[in-house]
Amino acid sequence: MDWLYFSEIALSGLGSGALLAVTGLAFVLIYKATRVVNLAIGETLMLGAYLFFGFTGAMGLPVWMAIPLVLACGGLFGAVVERVVIRPMLGSSPVAVFMVTIGLGSILVGVVELVWGLEPQRLKSFIEEKPVFIGPAYVSPKTAVAFAVASATIVLFLVIFRYWRGSLALRATATDPGAAYSCGINVPKVYSMSWIVACMIASGAGILVGAIGGLSSAMGLFGLSVLGVVIMGGLDSILGVLLAAMAVGLIEAFAGAYLGGEFKQITTFTLLMAMLMVRPHGLLGTAEIDRL
């Protein structure tokens, strides 16, 4: 076996897994607070990538200015969607809210195609192309930067949810909003903040994904892969999503390298089906029991 090639494939898989994990974090934050599965996360990621493309291309802004603007726009988008679309529907059927997020994703795709067209685009290069080596193994500079940023973001939120008292308010709101109200928790503020932060994360992840794979209106499909990872890890578990994302990233990388690119999605969703049969609530997700 060529161990150098094996290690390079593994490092590439870990980079992909980091991007899956940081995008999955956006799913988890919203679900933890509102019990809403937001299927428009992929399209929010796409919107962030195109906004960065517009700021650095058409407007000619420097990267250090464009990135905070993209994050701010993502947060503003999340705040508007939560206040105007989602909050009035809380208490409705979960299927109805789920379908609304699907419709929201379709609207975002339409907006992007109207503004930027149907042709794929490439982001202005902002990552130094200097080769990165870990021992003798080569890693793409873009993959290395994406892994570093995504890992730092995940670790930050793991620490926040472990030590920040506000994380208790998040869990209390998701479990029983009425009881949370009675304890003095500002439930609407928790809802709003979860959407703002999640959409900021998704927009930032869009810049990383776009830098590696380019831009197209089909970028939202990345969100479906992330949803599979989130379900495997557990919809309410950041650590579970992290572990599942690393596993999926590695499995897809090895499947693509040794079996062919067409096997990447097959292996991922076969693993998802197996996980759901063994642990329907995911690797580290909370097993909810309905008492009759």
N, C-alpha and C positions, 0 to 999 in steps of 0.2 A: 504494500500500500504506500502511496505517495503521501507521507505525513505532512509535508509542507502544504500541499494542495488541500488536504483535509483540514488543516488548521486555518487556512485562508477562507475556506467555505464556512467554517464554524464562526469565524470573526464576522464575516458578512451576515450570517444568520443572526448573530447577536445584535448587530446594527439594525437589521429589519425588526427584530423583536423589540428593541427599544422604542422604535417609532410606533409599533403596535401598542406598546404599553402606555406611552404618553397620551396617545389618542384615546385609548381605553379609559384613562383617568377621567376624561371629560364625560364619558358615559356614566362612570361610577358616581361622580359628584352629583350629577342631576338625579340619578336614581336614588342615591342615599337621601336626598332632601325631599323629593317629590314623588318617588315611586313611578316616575315617567321614564320609559325607554325612548330616548330621543334618537330616532333614526335619521335625523338631519345632521348629525355630527359630521358625517363624511362630506356633506355639501358645505358645512361651515368651514371645514378644513380647506376645501376647494376655494371658497370665497376669500379666506385669508391669503392663500397663495396668489390669487389674481389681484388682490389689493396690493400686495407687495410688488407684483409685476407692474401695476399701474403707477405706484409711488416711485419706484426706482427707474422705470422706463419712460413713460409719457411725461411724468412730472420731474424726473431727474433728481429726485431727492437722494441724499446719501443713505447708505444702509443703516447707519447708527440712528438716523431719524425715522426711516421707514418702518423698522421693526416695532418701536413703541407705538407708532401710528396704527399699524395693523392690529396690535394687541388692544389698543383703545377702541378701534372700530369693532373688533370682535366682541369686547365687553359691552359696548353700546348696543350691538345687535342682540346679544343675549338678554339684556335688560328689557329692550322693546318687545321681543318675542315673549318673554315670560309675563310681562305686564299686560300686553294687549291680547295675546293668543292663549297662553297656557293657564294663567291664573283664573280666568273666567270658567275654564273647563275642569278645574280641580273638583273632584267628587263625581265627575262623569265616568262613564265606562272606560276602563283602561284601553280597550280596543279603539274607542273613539279618539282618545288623546294620541294613541299610537298612529292612527291614520292621519291625524292632523300634522304630525311631524313628517310623515311621508310626503304629504302635500307641500309642506314648507320646503322640503328638500327639492321637490320638482320646481317650485318657484325660483329657488336660488339657481338651479341649473339654467332655467330660462333667462334669468337676469344676466348671468355670466355670458351666455351665448349671444344675447342682444348687445351687450356692451363690448365684449372682446372677440366675438365671432366664434366660429366652429373649429378653426384651425388650431392645432396644438401649438403651444408657445414654449419658450425656454426662458428661465429666469436669468437675469444678469448675474454673471459669476461673481460671488462675493466671498467664497471660501478659497483660501490659498491652496494651490494645486501641488504643494510640496508633498512628496511621498511620505506615508506614515508606515513605519515598520514596528511590529511587536516581535522582538527576536528576529528571526529570518522571514517571518510572514508579512506580506504586504497587505495593507488595508487602504481602501479608497479614502482620501482626505474628507470627502463629503460624508461618507459613512461614519468615519471617526468623529467628526464634529457632531453629527446627528446623534450618535450614541452618547457622547459626553453631555450634550444639552438635555436629551431625554432622560438620561440617568440622574442628572442633577435635579431635574424637575420632580421625578418620581420620589427620590430620596427626601426632598424637601417636603412633599405632601405626606409621606409616611411619618416623618417627624412631627409635622403639624397635627395630624390626626392622632398621634400617640400622646402628645403633651399639651395641645391647645384645648382649653375648656370649651371653646365654641364648637368643637366636633361633637360634644355631647348634645348640644342644641340641635345639630344637624340630624343625629340619630333619633333624638326624641321627636322631632318634627316629622320624620318619615314614619315612625312607629305609630304615633297617635297625635295628630295636630291639635285636637281638642285639649288633651292633657298638657301638651306643650304650651298652649295659650294660658291655661290655668296656672302654670308655673312661671309665668311672666316672660316667656320666650316670644320674641317678635317673629312670628311664623312667616308673614309676607316678606320680611327682610331676609330670612334664611332662604326662602324660595328664590328671591331675586339674586342674592349673592351667589348661590350655587350655579344659576344659569350664566351670570356674568363671568365668573371664574372659568367655568367649563368652556364657554365659547372663546374666551381668551386663549385657553390652552389649545383648543382645536385650531384656532387661527394661526397660532405660533407653530403648531405641528405642520400646518399646511406649507409654511415656508420651507421647512426641512424636507418634507416629501417632494415638494416642487423642485427644490434644488437638486435632488437626486434623480427623479424620474421625469421632470418636465411638467408642463401644465396642459390640462385638457378638461373639457366639461364632464368627462367620465371619471374624474378623480374621486367623486363621491362614492364610487364602488369600493374604494379602500375602506370606507366605513363599514361595509358588510363583513369584510375580513375581520375588522376590529370587533364588531358585534359578536362574531363567533368566538373570538378570544375572550371577550368579557363574559360570555355565557359559560365558557369553560372554566374561567377563574372564579366566577361568582359575581353577580351583578352589584353586590354591595361590599366587595373586598378589593382594596387597592393591591394588597400583597398577592392575593390570588390571581388578579389580572396580570401582575408583573411576572409571576411564575409561568402562567399560561402563555403569555406573549413571548417569553424567552424560549419556551418549548416549541411553540409554533414557528417562530423565526428560524430556529435550528432545523426543525423537521422540513420546512419548506425549502431551505437552502440545500440540504442534503438530497432531498427528493428531486429538486431541479437539476442539481449537478450530476447525480448518479443515475436517475431514472428518466429525466427529461422534463422540460418546463410544464408540459401538460399534466404532470402528476402533482404539481404543487398544491393546487386547490383540492384535488381529490384526497390527498393525504390529510389536509387540514380539516375538511368537513367529515371525513371518516373518523378522525380523532374526536371531533365534536359530537358525533352521533354516539360513539362509544362512551364518552364522558357522561352524556345525558342519560344513557341507560344505567350507568353505575352510580352516578351522583347527579341527580336532576338539578340540584341547587348549585352545582359547580364545585370546583376544587376546594375553595375556602369560603363559599357563600353561606349565608344563614339559611338553615333549613326551617321553613315556616310550617307550622302545624295548624290546620283549621279544625277547631273543635265544634262539633255539632250539638 
